Every structure is written in C-alpha cells, then in structure tokens.
Amino acid sequence: MVGETPNIDRIANDGALFMAYCAEQRRAAFFIGMHPLRAGMFVSGGVTMRSHLRTLLAFVLALTTCLAIATRALAEADPLASWNDGATKQAIVDFVQKTTDKSSPDFVPAAERIVTFDNDGTLWPSHPMYTQLAFALDRIKALAPQHPEWKTQQPFKAVLDNDLQALAAAGEKGLIELIMASHAGMSTAEFEKIVTDWFKTAKHPRFKRPYTELAYQPMLELLEYLRANGFKTYIVSGGGIEFMRPITEAVYGVPPEQVIGSSIETKYENKDGKPVLMRLPKVHFIDDKAGKPVGINEYIGRRPVAAFGNSDGDRQMLEWTGAGDGARLMMLVFHDDAKREYAYGPANGLPDTHFGTFTQSLMDEAKKNGWVVVSMKDDWRRIFAFEP
C-alpha cells in the first residue's frame, strides 16, 4: 500500500452505507414518495435526514473529483486528444518517435528538429477571407474620411460599398493597393498597436468570436507535442510578418522571432528625437509559393524536417522539406467539413475558392509523394477549443 487515505476511505464508506440503506428499502414506497427518506421524516439511531444528505453530497463530490482526475489523466496520456485515432494521427506519432529515439536510424539531433507551419487555413480559418484582408478592409473604412477620393476610386470604392464582387475583380494588384494604403505610412510600433487593438475587438463573421479564439485545437496540440519532444516550431506564411507577430506567441506559443512572412520595406528615421522604423508603401518580400523555401533558407538557415500547409501556396515548402535526407513528414490540412468549419477545394470536387485554393493537382502530388492529407471531417475530433 502506498499510504493511508483516511478521508477518501471515510467518504467511500459513507457512500457505501448510504447506497446500501437505499437498496434495502421497498422500491415501490420510495418511488411513490411514501418512503420516510423522501418524506423528510426519517430518524433512526440518531441519524437524521440532514445527515444522510450530507453523506450523499460527500459521495457525489468524491465521484466528481475522481471523474475530473480521470479525464485529466486521459488528456495527459494522449497529447493529441483532438485527433481521431487512425493513420493520420499515427503518422505524426511514428515520425516523432523515430526521430527522437537515439537508437533509431532516423534519429534527428535536437538542433535540426525544425518544423514549419503555414498560418491561414493551417492554424486558423482562412474563410470567408484571410484575417489580414478583414483587417485591411476595416482600416480602409476607418481611414476613408481622410480620403474623399476613395469614394470613386477602385478598389477603395468596392470596400466602402461592401462590393465583394468588384473587390475580387481587382485581383492581386487591387489587394496590394489596399495593403499599402492601410499598412504603410506609420512606424512599426504604431502599426503593432493598431493590429493589437484590432484583434481585441474584431470577431469572425460566422463564429462571432475573436479571431484569436479560432486557432484549430488539433494544431495547437500538435505544436505543443512537437515542442515537448524537442522540435522548434516556425510559422512560414504568406501573411504579413508584422501583422502576425503581435499575436502568435499568445495564440500558438510561437515567439515573434520564429515567424516568417511577407513584408513591406522599412526605413530608419529619427522622429521627434527618437529612432523609429517607418513602414513604406513598397513590397519587400512575398513569402508565398516559391518564396517560402527562400524565406526559410534566409531566416532559418536549416531545411525543415516537417512542414504543414493547406493550399497550393504551400506546395513548394513541402517539396523543399521532402527533398532533404532522412525521415520527413509533410502534411496538408484539407477543408472538407462545411458543418463545423468550411469545405472547399476544388480538389475532390469541392467548391473552388479565392482563399486557400487546394487544387486537384496538389492532391495528386500529395498522393504521389506520400504527403499526408488531413481530413478535417474525418481526422479531427473537434476543430475549436470551444466545441464540446
């Protein structure tokens, strides 16, 4: 025996006595309300109704505590609790086990355990539009009183008129115009404050929750599982690097120095006697598609051993990762759950989209190269932390 547990023993004994007492009474009398315990009249051997209720309460409390401990123990035993058991989950576990076991031929030294994650559509939703685009639209509307010419000038007119069709027609050129107008002309510190304040109040149009509460729970568990096993996790996204950095550590546990993204040019200036970095309306680097391996090489300096994405924009990152020596893990999140989140492709016949396109050619390449395609519908027990 490990040790004495007088309190637990007493609660268990009281509970057993109470259950035995109830069992020995006539069941019919108990159910029709004539049983003295139900009628509130029972007194026997100095034990009152209040004493029995106190005993019952202690028993229920002990049972609740045991269930809570058991639930917590199960969660601790399975670090990927939001993933359904199956080949996809097993692929993750197998990869981690063989790359961290020193006796394995696939062992990877801790310094080389680099893992990269896309952000939009991989770690949180990219629909009905990218989060940064939602931010840009809100910024354009806030700045509109200072720019009366925007009422007749596209793509700004489309934003002010809530004309999504005209906005889509503006294409990449129009999107860049919106980004430059809403993201430049201020210091990096000023921009960080604007972004931070926006995230405090902005909510997703469908889920009616802050964007920062919409991180995918299975991916949060995966990030933590990898870090617990000595992997260093990076975000490599087409989104703006200074848009993501203010929130990635709080939301994903990824510090700002481990975030790689698209950026505009900055310039050192002395403003009011203080040195600042001013954001200029000029693109510096696009961290998307073929730009992702370039960014990884430039900012990390090591090829990842695992990479996670969700769209054609991540294809080259997974190709670059898979081209390395030794054990590799490449995964793509496939959005096929319209009920709990969204369903789009156009791979496998799902609807096409402007945000996070997953083409059939990407699906075919994944199958050919042995990349793991994660089905949101089949592989994830729950998508968000607020789900039951």
For each residue, the residues with C-beta under 8 A, 3 or more apart:
1: 4
2:
3:
4: 1
5: 8 9
6: 9 10
7: 10 11
8: 5 11 12 62
9: 5 6 12 13
10: 6 7 13 14
11: 7 8 14 15 58 59 61 62
12: 8 9 15 16 62
13: 9 10 16 17
14: 10 11 17 18 55 58 59
15: 11 12 18 19 55 56 58 59 62 63
16: 12 13 19 20
17: 13 14 20 21 55
18: 14 15 21 22 52 55 56 59
19: 15 16 22 23 59
20: 16 17 23 24
21: 17 18 24 25 52
22: 18 19 25 30 37
23: 19 20
24: 20 21
25: 21 22 29 30 35 37
26: 29 30 35
27: 30 31
28: 31 32
29: 25 26 32 34 35
30: 22 25 26 27 35 37 38
31: 27 28
32: 28 29
33: 38 39
34: 29 38 39
35: 25 26 29 30 38 39
36: 39 40 41 42
37: 22 25 30 40 42 49 52
38: 30 33 34 35
39: 33 34 35 36 42
40: 36 37 49
41: 36 49
42: 36 37 39 48 49 52
43: 46 47 48 49
44: 47
45:
46: 43
47: 43 44 51 52
48: 42 43 51 52
49: 37 40 41 42 43 52 53
50: 53 54
51: 47 48 54 55
52: 18 21 37 42 47 48 49 55 56
53: 49 50 56 57
54: 50 51 57 58
55: 14 15 17 18 51 52 58 59
56: 15 18 52 53 59 60
57: 53 54 60 61
58: 11 14 15 54 55 61 62
59: 11 14 15 18 19 55 56 62 63
60: 56 57 63 64
61: 11 57 58 64 65
62: 8 11 12 15 58 59 65 66
63: 15 59 60 66 67
64: 60 61 67 68
65: 61 62 68 69
66: 62 63 69 70
67: 63 64 70 71
68: 64 65 71 72
69: 65 66 72 73
70: 66 67 73 74
71: 67 68 74 75
72: 68 69 75 76
73: 69 70 76 77
74: 70 71 77 78 81
75: 71 72 78 81
76: 72 73 79
77: 73 74
78: 74 75 81
79: 76 221 224 225 228
80: 83 89 92 93 218 221 222 225
81: 74 75 78 221 381
82: 217 218 221 380 381 382
83: 80 88 89 92 218 221 222 379 380 381
84: 88 89 378 379 380 381
85: 89 90
86: 89 90 378 379
87: 90 91
88: 83 84 91 92 331 372 374 375 379
89: 80 83 84 85 86 92 93 379
90: 85 86 87 93 94
91: 87 88 94 95 329 331 372
92: 80 83 88 89 95 96 222 225 329 331
93: 80 89 90 96 97
94: 90 91 97 98
95: 91 92 98 99 306 327 329
96: 92 93 99 100 225 226 229 231
97: 93 94 100 101 104
98: 94 95 101 104 106 107 327
99: 95 96 104 106 107 108 113 305 326 327
100: 96 97 107 108 113 229 230
101: 97 98 104 107
102: 107
103: 107
104: 97 98 99 101 107
105:
106: 98 99 326 327
107: 98 99 100 101 102 103 104
108: 99 100 112 113 305 326 327
109: 112 113
110: 113 230
111:
112: 108 109 302 305
113: 99 100 108 109 110 226 229 230 231 232 305
114: 231 232 234 300 302 303 304 305
115: 226 231 232 233 234 304 305 306 307 308
116: 233 234 235 236 292 296 300 304 306 307 308 317 321
117: 122 123 219 223 233 234 235 236 254 307 308 309
118: 121 122 123 235 236 237 238 308 309 310 311 313 314 317
119: 122 123 124 235 237 239 244 261
120: 123 124 125 126 130 131 132 237 238 239 310 355 356
121: 118 124 125 126 127 310 311 333 335 355 356
122: 117 118 119 216 219 308 309 310 314 333
123: 117 118 119 120 215 216 219 235 252
124: 119 120 121 131 211 214 215 216 251
125: 120 121 131 204 214 341 342
126: 120 121 129 130 131 310 311 355 356
127: 121 335 341 342 344 353 355 356
128: 205 206 355
129: 126 133 134 355
130: 120 126 133 134 239 355
131: 120 124 125 126 134 135 211 239
132: 120 135 136 239 240 243
133: 129 130 136 137 175 178
134: 129 130 131 137 138 202 211
135: 131 132 138 139 182 195 198 202 243
136: 132 133 139 140 178 179 182 183
137: 133 134 140 141 159 178
138: 134 135 141 142 198 202
139: 135 136 142 143 182 183 194 198
140: 136 137 143 144 150 156 159 160 178 181 182
141: 137 138 144 159 160
142: 138 139
143: 139 140 146 147 181 182
144: 140 141 147 150 151 156 160
145: 148
146: 143
147: 143 144 150 156
148: 145 151
149: 152 153
150: 140 144 147 153 156 157 159 160
151: 144 148 156 157 160
152: 149 157
153: 149 150 156 157
154: 157 158 166 170 174
155: 158 159 166 167 170 174 175 177 178
156: 140 144 147 150 151 153 159 160 177 178 181
157: 150 151 152 153 154 160 161 163 166
158: 154 155 161 163 164 166 167 170 174
159: 137 140 141 150 155 156 162 167 178
160: 140 141 144 150 151 156 157
161: 157 158 166
162: 159
163: 157 158 166 167
164: 158 167 168
165: 168 169
166: 154 155 157 158 161 163 169 170
167: 155 158 159 163 164 170 174
168: 164 165 171 354
169: 165 166 174
170: 154 155 158 166 167 173 174 175 177
171: 168 174 175
172: 175 176
173: 170 176 177
174: 154 155 158 167 169 170 171 177 178
175: 133 155 170 171 172 178 179
176: 172 173 179 180 283
177: 155 156 170 173 174 180 181
178: 133 136 137 140 155 156 159 174 175 181 182
179: 136 175 176 182 183 240 264
180: 176 177 183 184 264 281 282
181: 140 143 156 177 178 184 281
182: 135 136 139 140 143 178 179
183: 136 139 179 180 191 240 243 264 279
184: 180 181 264 279 280 281 282
185: 278 279 281
186: 190 191 194 278 279
187: 190 191 271 276 277 278 279
188: 191 192 242 266 276 277 278 279
189: 192 193 276
190: 186 187 193 194
191: 183 186 187 188 194 195 242 279
192: 188 189 195 196 242 245 246
193: 189 190 196 197
194: 139 186 190 191 197 198
195: 135 191 192 198 199 242 243 246 247
196: 192 193 199 200 246 247
197: 193 194 200 201
198: 135 138 139 194 195 201 202
199: 195 196 202 210 211 212 246 247
200: 196 197 210
201: 197 198
202: 134 135 138 198 199 210 211
203: 207 208 209 210 211
204: 125 207 208 209 210 211 214
205: 128 208
206: 128
207: 203 204 214 384
208: 203 204 205
209: 203 204 213 214 386
210: 199 200 202 203 204 213 214
211: 124 131 134 199 202 203 204 214
212: 199 215 247 250 251
213: 209 210 384 385 386
214: 124 125 204 207 209 210 211 384
215: 123 124 212 219 220 251 252 384 385
216: 122 123 124 219 220 333 380 383 384
217: 82 220 221 380 382 383 384 385 387
218: 80 82 83 221 222 379 380 381 382 383
219: 117 122 123 215 216 222 223 308 333
220: 215 216 217 223 224 252 253 385
221: 79 80 81 82 83 217 218 224 225
222: 80 83 92 218 219 225 226 308
223: 117 219 220 226 227 233 252 253 254
224: 79 220 221 227 228 253
225: 79 80 92 96 221 222 228 229
226: 96 113 115 222 223 229 231 233 306
227: 223 224 230 231 232 233 253
228: 79 224 225
229: 96 100 113 225 226
230: 100 110 113 227
231: 96 113 114 115 226 227 306
232: 113 114 115 227 258
233: 115 116 117 223 226 227 252 253 254 258
234: 114 115 116 117 254 258 259 260 296 300 304
235: 116 117 118 119 123 244 248 252 254 258 259 260 261
236: 116 117 118 260 261 287 292 295 296 307 317
237: 118 119 120 244 259 260 261 262 287
238: 118 120 261 262 286 287 288 289 291 292 313
239: 119 120 130 131 132 243 244 261 262
240: 132 179 183 243 244 261 262 263 264
241: 244 245 259 260 261 262 263 287
242: 188 191 192 195 245 246 261 263 279
243: 132 135 183 195 239 240 246 261
244: 119 235 237 239 240 241 247 248 259 261
245: 192 241 242 248 256 259
246: 192 195 196 199 242 243 256
247: 195 196 199 212 244 250 251
248: 235 244 245 251 252 254 255 256 259
249: 252 253 254 255 256
250: 212 247
251: 124 212 215 247 248
252: 123 215 220 223 233 235 248 249
253: 220 223 224 227 233 249
254: 117 223 233 234 235 248 249 258 259
255: 248 249 258 259
256: 245 246 248 249 259
257:
258: 232 233 234 235 254 255
259: 234 235 237 241 244 245 248 254 255 256
260: 234 235 236 237 241 287 295 296 299 300
261: 119 235 236 237 238 239 240 241 242 243 244 287
262: 237 238 239 240 241 283 285 286 287 288 291
263: 240 241 242 266 283 284 285 287
264: 179 180 183 184 240 279 280 281 282 283 284
265: 279 280 282 283 284
266: 188 263 277 278 279 280 284
267: 277 278 280
268: 275 276 277 278
269: 275 276 277 278
270: 273 274 275 276
271: 187 274 275 276 278
272:
273: 270
274: 270 271
275: 268 269 270 271
276: 187 188 189 268 269 270 271
277: 187 188 266 267 268 269
278: 185 186 187 188 266 267 268 269 271
279: 183 184 185 186 187 188 191 242 264 265 266
280: 184 264 265 266 267
281: 180 181 184 185 264
282: 180 184 264 265
283: 176 262 263 264 265 286
284: 263 264 265 266
285: 262 263 291 295
286: 238 262 283 291
287: 236 237 238 241 260 261 262 263 291 292 295
288: 238 262 291 292 313
289: 238 292 312 313 315 316
290: 293 294 316
291: 238 262 285 286 287 288 294 295
292: 116 236 238 287 288 289 295 296 313 314 316 317 320
293: 290 296 297 316 317 319 320
294: 290 291 297 298
295: 236 260 285 287 291 292 298 299
296: 116 234 236 260 292 293 299 300 303 304 317 320
297: 293 294 300 301 303
298: 294 295 301
299: 260 295 296
300: 114 116 234 260 296 297 304
301: 297 298
302: 112 114
303: 114 296 297 320 321 323 324
304: 114 115 116 234 296 300 307 317 320 321 324
305: 99 108 112 113 114 115 321 324 326 327 328 329
306: 95 115 116 226 231 321 328 329 330 331
307: 115 116 117 236 304 314 317 318 320 321 329 330 331
308: 115 116 117 118 122 219 222 330 331 332 333
309: 117 118 122 313 314 315 317 318 331 332 333
310: 118 120 121 122 126 314 332 333 334 335 356 358
311: 118 121 126 314 356 357 358 362
312: 289 315 357 358 359 361 362
313: 118 238 288 289 292 309 356 357
314: 118 122 292 307 309 310 311 317 318 332
315: 289 309 312 318 319 362 365
316: 289 290 292 293 319 320
317: 116 118 236 292 293 296 304 307 309 314 320 321
318: 307 309 314 315 321 322 330 332 369 371
319: 293 315 316 322 323 369
320: 292 293 296 303 304 307 316 317 323 324
321: 116 303 304 305 306 307 317 318 324 328 330
322: 318 319 328 330 369 371
323: 303 319 320
324: 303 304 305 320 321 328
325:
326: 99 106 108 305
327: 95 98 99 106 108 305
328: 305 306 321 322 324
329: 91 92 95 305 306 307 372
330: 306 307 308 318 321 322 366 369 370 371 372
331: 88 91 92 306 307 308 309 371 372 373 374
332: 308 309 310 314 318 358 362 366 371 372 373 374
333: 121 122 216 219 308 309 310 374 376
334: 310 347 348 358 363 373 374 375 376
335: 121 127 310 341 342 343 344 350 356 358 376
336: 343 348 350 375 376 377 378
337: 340 341 342 343 375 376 377 380 383
338: 341 342 343
339:
340: 337 376 377 383 387
341: 125 127 335 337 338 376 383
342: 125 127 335 337 338
343: 335 336 337 338 350 351
344: 127 335 350 351 352 353 356 357 358
345: 348 349 350 351 352 353 357 358 359 360
346: 349 350 351 352 353 357 358 359 360
347: 334 350 358 359 360 362 363
348: 334 336 345 360 363
349: 345 346
350: 335 336 343 344 345 346 347 358
351: 343 344 345 346
352: 344 345 346 357
353: 127 344 345 346 356 357
354: 168 357
355: 120 121 126 127 128 129 130
356: 120 121 126 127 310 311 313 335 344 353
357: 311 312 313 344 345 346 352 353 354
358: 310 311 312 332 334 335 344 345 346 347 350 362 363
359: 312 345 346 347 362 363
360: 345 346 347 348 363 364
361: 312 364 365
362: 311 312 315 332 347 358 359 365 366
363: 334 347 348 358 359 360 366 367 373
364: 360 361 367 368
365: 315 361 362 368 369 371
366: 330 332 362 363 369 371 372 373
367: 363 364 370 371 373
368: 364 365
369: 318 319 322 330 365 366
370: 330 367
371: 318 322 330 331 332 365 366 367
372: 88 91 329 330 331 332 366
373: 331 332 334 363 366 367
374: 88 331 332 333 334 379 380
375: 88 334 336 337 378 379 380
376: 333 334 335 336 337 340 341 379 380 383
377: 336 337 340 380
378: 84 86 336 375
379: 83 84 86 88 89 218 374 375 376
380: 82 83 84 216 217 218 337 374 375 376 377 383
381: 81 82 83 84 218
382: 82 217 218 385 387 388
383: 216 217 218 337 340 341 376 380 387
384: 207 213 214 215 216 217 387
385: 213 215 217 220 382
386: 209 213
387: 217 340 382 383 384
388: 382
